[in-house]
Amino acid sequence: MDTCDTRIRAYKNGKTFDQCKELAKSMNPAFKDYIEKHDRLLWTEILDQVDHDELIYKLTLKFLRIDGYDIGNNKIPEVKKFIL
């Protein structure tokens, strides 16, 4: 039986899923600082910073959402502080 094991399957640049997760987590503090200073961060800016790696891009947005940021939508492609 041929199955995909996410722990060992190589993604872009030969990284495993766990390595991609760690890379996304390590980039988020810089993104949070940028949002604090500029009030928002465009999706395109994140995509440029992650070298157009779709998996790291999506994980970055996921972790920002978990940390309480509004990650926007297809009509508002930006991340900003969540306002109550």
VMD Tcl script that builds the backbone (N, CA, C; Angstrom):
set m [mol new atoms 252]
animate dup $m
set s [atomselect $m all]
$s set {name element resname resid chain x y z} {
  {N N MET 1 A 0.847 -1.178 0.000}
  {CA C MET 1 A 0.000 0.000 0.000}
  {C C MET 1 A 0.893 1.242 0.000}
  {N N ASP 2 A 0.573 2.183 -0.869}
  {CA C ASP 2 A 1.335 3.408 -1.004}
  {C C ASP 2 A 0.573 4.540 -0.319}
  {N N THR 3 A 1.117 5.086 0.770}
  {CA C THR 3 A 0.455 6.172 1.471}
  {C C THR 3 A 1.432 7.317 1.662}
  {N N CYS 4 A 0.890 8.483 1.883}
  {CA C CYS 4 A 1.710 9.659 2.147}
  {C C CYS 4 A 1.875 9.823 3.652}
  {N N ASP 5 A 3.082 9.864 4.085}
  {CA C ASP 5 A 3.375 10.128 5.492}
  {C C ASP 5 A 3.823 11.583 5.574}
  {N N THR 6 A 3.011 12.441 6.209}
  {CA C THR 6 A 3.314 13.865 6.237}
  {C C THR 6 A 4.618 14.173 6.965}
  {N N ARG 7 A 5.107 13.251 7.748}
  {CA C ARG 7 A 6.361 13.511 8.459}
  {C C ARG 7 A 7.572 13.381 7.553}
  {N N ILE 8 A 7.449 12.616 6.471}
  {CA C ILE 8 A 8.622 12.400 5.633}
  {C C ILE 8 A 8.448 12.849 4.194}
  {N N ARG 9 A 7.256 13.175 3.766}
  {CA C ARG 9 A 7.034 13.602 2.384}
  {C C ARG 9 A 7.698 14.948 2.168}
  {N N ALA 10 A 8.427 15.095 1.098}
  {CA C ALA 10 A 9.115 16.347 0.803}
  {C C ALA 10 A 8.177 17.312 0.085}
  {N N TYR 11 A 8.182 18.553 0.529}
  {CA C TYR 11 A 7.441 19.618 -0.119}
  {C C TYR 11 A 8.447 20.485 -0.863}
  {N N LYS 12 A 8.092 21.709 -1.155}
  {CA C LYS 12 A 8.995 22.598 -1.892}
  {C C LYS 12 A 10.346 22.698 -1.189}
  {N N ASN 13 A 11.396 22.686 -1.942}
  {CA C ASN 13 A 12.775 22.768 -1.439}
  {C C ASN 13 A 13.141 21.582 -0.563}
  {N N GLY 14 A 12.431 20.454 -0.679}
  {CA C GLY 14 A 12.781 19.243 0.043}
  {C C GLY 14 A 12.465 19.255 1.523}
  {N N LYS 15 A 11.613 20.172 1.974}
  {CA C LYS 15 A 11.262 20.251 3.396}
  {C C LYS 15 A 10.092 19.323 3.697}
  {N N THR 16 A 10.088 18.769 4.909}
  {CA C THR 16 A 8.950 17.976 5.350}
  {C C THR 16 A 7.867 18.919 5.872}
  {N N PHE 17 A 6.678 18.378 6.110}
  {CA C PHE 17 A 5.575 19.187 6.633}
  {C C PHE 17 A 5.947 19.801 7.981}
  {N N ASP 18 A 6.569 19.018 8.851}
  {CA C ASP 18 A 6.955 19.539 10.166}
  {C C ASP 18 A 7.970 20.668 10.051}
  {N N GLN 19 A 8.884 20.562 9.109}
  {CA C GLN 19 A 9.852 21.631 8.898}
  {C C GLN 19 A 9.157 22.892 8.383}
  {N N CYS 20 A 8.179 22.722 7.519}
  {CA C CYS 20 A 7.410 23.859 7.012}
  {C C CYS 20 A 6.636 24.532 8.142}
  {N N LYS 21 A 6.054 23.738 9.042}
  {CA C LYS 21 A 5.331 24.291 10.190}
  {C C LYS 21 A 6.261 25.120 11.067}
  {N N GLU 22 A 7.431 24.591 11.350}
  {CA C GLU 22 A 8.395 25.304 12.203}
  {C C GLU 22 A 8.861 26.588 11.536}
  {N N LEU 23 A 9.077 26.543 10.236}
  {CA C LEU 23 A 9.493 27.740 9.510}
  {C C LEU 23 A 8.397 28.796 9.554}
  {N N ALA 24 A 7.154 28.392 9.361}
  {CA C ALA 24 A 6.029 29.336 9.420}
  {C C ALA 24 A 5.910 29.946 10.814}
  {N N LYS 25 A 6.043 29.127 11.844}
  {CA C LYS 25 A 5.976 29.633 13.226}
  {C C LYS 25 A 7.104 30.613 13.501}
  {N N SER 26 A 8.291 30.338 12.968}
  {CA C SER 26 A 9.440 31.205 13.233}
  {C C SER 26 A 9.328 32.547 12.515}
  {N N MET 27 A 8.558 32.617 11.438}
  {CA C MET 27 A 8.394 33.869 10.700}
  {C C MET 27 A 7.320 34.769 11.303}
  {N N ASN 28 A 6.403 34.197 12.061}
  {CA C ASN 28 A 5.270 34.960 12.570}
  {C C ASN 28 A 5.631 36.099 13.518}
  {N N PRO 29 A 6.625 35.980 14.397}
  {CA C PRO 29 A 6.944 37.144 15.241}
  {C C PRO 29 A 7.300 38.396 14.431}
  {N N ALA 30 A 8.017 38.225 13.336}
  {CA C ALA 30 A 8.350 39.382 12.489}
  {C C ALA 30 A 7.101 39.941 11.832}
  {N N PHE 31 A 6.196 39.069 11.408}
  {CA C PHE 31 A 4.941 39.533 10.814}
  {C C PHE 31 A 4.099 40.277 11.854}
  {N N LYS 32 A 4.061 39.772 13.075}
  {CA C LYS 32 A 3.294 40.432 14.139}
  {C C LYS 32 A 3.859 41.814 14.432}
  {N N ASP 33 A 5.199 41.936 14.486}
  {CA C ASP 33 A 5.829 43.243 14.704}
  {C C ASP 33 A 5.451 44.215 13.592}
  {N N TYR 34 A 5.460 43.729 12.360}
  {CA C TYR 34 A 5.108 44.567 11.216}
  {C C TYR 34 A 3.664 45.048 11.335}
  {N N ILE 35 A 2.765 44.155 11.722}
  {CA C ILE 35 A 1.350 44.521 11.876}
  {C C ILE 35 A 1.184 45.551 12.987}
  {N N GLU 36 A 1.920 45.388 14.079}
  {CA C GLU 36 A 1.841 46.350 15.183}
  {C C GLU 36 A 2.277 47.741 14.731}
  {N N LYS 37 A 3.301 47.814 13.886}
  {CA C LYS 37 A 3.829 49.103 13.437}
  {C C LYS 37 A 2.999 49.724 12.321}
  {N N HIS 38 A 2.478 48.897 11.410}
  {CA C HIS 38 A 1.809 49.414 10.217}
  {C C HIS 38 A 0.302 49.136 10.181}
  {N N ASP 39 A -0.243 48.536 11.200}
  {CA C ASP 39 A -1.676 48.235 11.334}
  {C C ASP 39 A -2.202 47.155 10.390}
  {N N ARG 40 A -1.439 46.761 9.380}
  {CA C ARG 40 A -1.886 45.695 8.490}
  {C C ARG 40 A -0.698 45.125 7.718}
  {N N LEU 41 A -0.918 43.932 7.191}
  {CA C LEU 41 A 0.081 43.246 6.375}
  {C C LEU 41 A -0.661 42.591 5.226}
  {N N LEU 42 A -0.302 42.942 4.007}
  {CA C LEU 42 A -0.975 42.395 2.837}
  {C C LEU 42 A -0.568 40.946 2.594}
  {N N TRP 43 A -1.485 40.171 2.052}
  {CA C TRP 43 A -1.193 38.772 1.729}
  {C C TRP 43 A -0.026 38.670 0.757}
  {N N THR 44 A 0.053 39.601 -0.176}
  {CA C THR 44 A 1.143 39.560 -1.161}
  {C C THR 44 A 2.499 39.753 -0.497}
  {N N GLU 45 A 2.541 40.548 0.566}
  {CA C GLU 45 A 3.797 40.752 1.297}
  {C C GLU 45 A 4.216 39.461 2.004}
  {N N ILE 46 A 3.244 38.747 2.555}
  {CA C ILE 46 A 3.556 37.462 3.186}
  {C C ILE 46 A 4.066 36.488 2.136}
  {N N LEU 47 A 3.394 36.432 1.004}
  {CA C LEU 47 A 3.782 35.525 -0.071}
  {C C LEU 47 A 5.213 35.805 -0.554}
  {N N ASP 48 A 5.563 37.083 -0.648}
  {CA C ASP 48 A 6.935 37.434 -1.023}
  {C C ASP 48 A 7.938 36.978 0.037}
  {N N GLN 49 A 7.610 37.173 1.302}
  {CA C GLN 49 A 8.521 36.809 2.393}
  {C C GLN 49 A 8.753 35.305 2.492}
  {N N VAL 50 A 7.745 34.502 2.144}
  {CA C VAL 50 A 7.895 33.046 2.231}
  {C C VAL 50 A 8.374 32.454 0.902}
  {N N ASP 51 A 8.839 33.321 0.004}
  {CA C ASP 51 A 9.408 32.895 -1.277}
  {C C ASP 51 A 8.391 32.111 -2.108}
  {N N HIS 52 A 7.146 32.549 -2.059}
  {CA C HIS 52 A 6.050 31.964 -2.846}
  {C C HIS 52 A 5.864 30.464 -2.576}
  {N N ASP 53 A 6.149 30.044 -1.353}
  {CA C ASP 53 A 5.924 28.655 -0.936}
  {C C ASP 53 A 4.503 28.583 -0.383}
  {N N GLU 54 A 3.603 27.949 -1.129}
  {CA C GLU 54 A 2.182 27.957 -0.784}
  {C C GLU 54 A 1.895 27.331 0.577}
  {N N LEU 55 A 2.577 26.252 0.916}
  {CA C LEU 55 A 2.323 25.590 2.192}
  {C C LEU 55 A 2.724 26.482 3.369}
  {N N ILE 56 A 3.892 27.083 3.305}
  {CA C ILE 56 A 4.336 27.964 4.390}
  {C C ILE 56 A 3.426 29.190 4.467}
  {N N TYR 57 A 2.996 29.696 3.324}
  {CA C TYR 57 A 2.073 30.835 3.272}
  {C C TYR 57 A 0.772 30.509 4.003}
  {N N LYS 58 A 0.188 29.366 3.693}
  {CA C LYS 58 A -1.071 28.977 4.331}
  {C C LYS 58 A -0.891 28.710 5.820}
  {N N LEU 59 A 0.212 28.075 6.188}
  {CA C LEU 59 A 0.472 27.819 7.606}
  {C C LEU 59 A 0.691 29.126 8.368}
  {N N THR 60 A 1.358 30.086 7.733}
  {CA C THR 60 A 1.576 31.386 8.362}
  {C C THR 60 A 0.242 32.059 8.661}
  {N N LEU 61 A -0.658 32.055 7.681}
  {CA C LEU 61 A -1.983 32.642 7.902}
  {C C LEU 61 A -2.737 31.897 8.999}
  {N N LYS 62 A -2.618 30.583 9.010}
  {CA C LYS 62 A -3.292 29.778 10.033}
  {C C LYS 62 A -2.803 30.162 11.427}
  {N N PHE 63 A -1.488 30.259 11.590}
  {CA C PHE 63 A -0.929 30.575 12.907}
  {C C PHE 63 A -1.255 32.009 13.322}
  {N N LEU 64 A -1.314 32.928 12.372}
  {CA C LEU 64 A -1.725 34.294 12.706}
  {C C LEU 64 A -3.177 34.321 13.176}
  {N N ARG 65 A -4.037 33.537 12.518}
  {CA C ARG 65 A -5.441 33.458 12.940}
  {C C ARG 65 A -5.545 32.867 14.341}
  {N N ILE 66 A -4.774 31.812 14.613}
  {CA C ILE 66 A -4.783 31.190 15.935}
  {C C ILE 66 A -4.337 32.191 17.001}
  {N N ASP 67 A -3.400 33.066 16.648}
  {CA C ASP 67 A -2.890 34.060 17.595}
  {C C ASP 67 A -3.800 35.275 17.731}
  {N N GLY 68 A -4.972 35.242 17.073}
  {CA C GLY 68 A -5.962 36.289 17.280}
  {C C GLY 68 A -5.965 37.412 16.262}
  {N N TYR 69 A -5.368 37.208 15.117}
  {CA C TYR 69 A -5.371 38.228 14.077}
  {C C TYR 69 A -6.480 37.949 13.074}
  {N N ASP 70 A -7.011 39.023 12.490}
  {CA C ASP 70 A -7.997 38.921 11.429}
  {C C ASP 70 A -7.222 38.739 10.130}
  {N N ILE 71 A -7.354 37.560 9.503}
  {CA C ILE 71 A -6.567 37.283 8.303}
  {C C ILE 71 A -7.284 37.694 7.023}
  {N N GLY 72 A -8.422 38.322 7.131}
  {CA C GLY 72 A -9.127 38.830 5.971}
  {C C GLY 72 A -9.802 37.745 5.153}
  {N N ASN 73 A -10.078 38.070 3.891}
  {CA C ASN 73 A -10.717 37.135 2.966}
  {C C ASN 73 A -10.333 37.532 1.543}
  {N N ASN 74 A -10.979 36.899 0.561}
  {CA C ASN 74 A -10.589 37.177 -0.822}
  {C C ASN 74 A -10.911 38.607 -1.263}
  {N N LYS 75 A -11.806 39.281 -0.570}
  {CA C LYS 75 A -12.124 40.666 -0.906}
  {C C LYS 75 A -11.266 41.662 -0.129}
  {N N ILE 76 A -10.774 41.230 1.024}
  {CA C ILE 76 A -9.897 42.062 1.851}
  {C C ILE 76 A -8.646 41.234 2.158}
  {N N PRO 77 A -7.702 41.149 1.207}
  {CA C PRO 77 A -6.531 40.281 1.384}
  {C C PRO 77 A -5.443 40.909 2.243}
  {N N GLU 78 A -5.739 41.038 3.532}
  {CA C GLU 78 A -4.769 41.611 4.457}
  {C C GLU 78 A -4.964 41.041 5.842}
  {N N VAL 79 A -3.902 41.104 6.633}
  {CA C VAL 79 A -3.942 40.641 8.022}
  {C C VAL 79 A -3.868 41.897 8.884}
  {N N LYS 80 A -4.732 41.942 9.897}
  {CA C LYS 80 A -4.697 43.090 10.818}
  {C C LYS 80 A -5.109 42.610 12.205}
  {N N LYS 81 A -4.908 43.493 13.172}
  {CA C LYS 81 A -5.306 43.148 14.536}
  {C C LYS 81 A -6.811 42.978 14.590}
  {N N PHE 82 A -7.258 41.995 15.334}
  {CA C PHE 82 A -8.682 41.754 15.475}
  {C C PHE 82 A -9.266 42.820 16.386}
  {N N ILE 83 A -10.293 43.506 15.909}
  {CA C ILE 83 A -10.935 44.565 16.668}
  {C C ILE 83 A -12.283 44.054 17.174}
  {N N LEU 84 A -12.485 44.161 18.474}
  {CA C LEU 84 A -13.748 43.708 19.074}
  {C C LEU 84 A -14.808 44.777 18.995}
}
mol reanalyze $m
mol bondsrecalc $m
mol representation Tube
mol addrep $m
